Amino acid sequence: MITKIETTKDVKVFAKQLIKEGVSFHPDDDFNDYVNFKEGKPFYTKDEADLRNDLMNNCLGICEREGVDIYDLMLEVSLIETGMDKFIPLPSQLNTGDN
C-alpha cells in the first residue's frame, strides 16, 4: 500500500490499489463505511480505513494544488483498470476544452 501521496502519479497509484482491493470507491466517501456484503462485515479495520481516509485527503489536496479534477482522474483510472473504458468514454476524451 502506498503510504505517501505527493504527486498526481501517486493519486493514480492509490486509485489502482483500491481497485485491486476490490472496492468501488468514491473520493468523498469514508472508508469506515465500506462493507463487505458477502460477509456482512466492515471491509476495512478502523486503522486500515483511517489510513485510506488520510491518503484520500492527501489526494484531494494534491489534485487541488495541481488544478486536477480528482473525480475525473480517479474515474479514468477506474475505467481503465476495470476494462470499462472499452464501453464508457474516458473523462480526458470528453474534456477537450471546446465547450
N, C-alpha and C positions, 0 to 999 in steps of 0.2 A: 504494500500500500504506500502510495506517495505520502510523504509526511510534511511537505512544504510546498506551497503554491507561490511562485514568484513571477511566472510569465503566463501568457495565454497558452503556450505549449503545455505547461503544467496543468492548466484547466482542462485541456483536451485529454491528457493522460488520466486525470482524475475521473472524467466522464467515462472513459473507456473502462477503467477499473470498476466503476459502479455497474456498468452494463455486464461485465464479466461476473460480477457477484450475483447477477440475476434480478436486479431491481429495476423497475420502471420508475425513474426518479424525476422530480421537478426541482429546479433551483430554490424555490420558495418553501418547499416542504421540510418539516422537521423529521430527521431520520429516526427520532424516538417514536414516531407514529407509524413506521413501516411494520407491516405484519406479514409473516409467512402464513399464507392462507391454508396451505396443506397441513401445517402443524397447529395452526391457531395460536401461534406464539409470536412475540416480537422478533423481527428479522435480525435486529442487532441488539447486543447488550447495551446498557446505558453508556459505558465507556466507548464502545465502538460507534454508537450513534453520535455521541458528543464530539468525537474526533472528526467524523464526517461533517457534522454541522460546522465545526470550526474551519475545516478545509473549504466547505462551500462558501462560508462567509468571506474567506480569503479570495476565492474565485470571483465572487461578486465585486470585491474591492479592486482586484486586478483588472477585471473587464471594464469597470467604470473608469479607472485611471487610464486605460488604453483606448477608451472610446469604442469598445467592442460590445455588441449586444450579447449578453450571456445566454439568453434564451435561444437565439439563432445559432450560436456556436455549439451549445450542448445538444440542440435538436439535430444539427447537422452531424455531429459525432454519432449520436444515437441512430440516426437513419443509416449511416454508412456501416456502422458496426453490426447492425441487425440485418442488413441487406435490404431494408425498406427503401433505400434510395433508388432502387430499381422501379419503384411504384409511386413514390412521393418525391416531388422536386425538392432539391436542397435549397435552404434559405439563400445561400450565396448565388444560386441561379435565378432567384426571384428578385433579389435586391440589386438591380442593375443601376439604380440611381436615375432612371429615365422617368420617374413619376413626376 
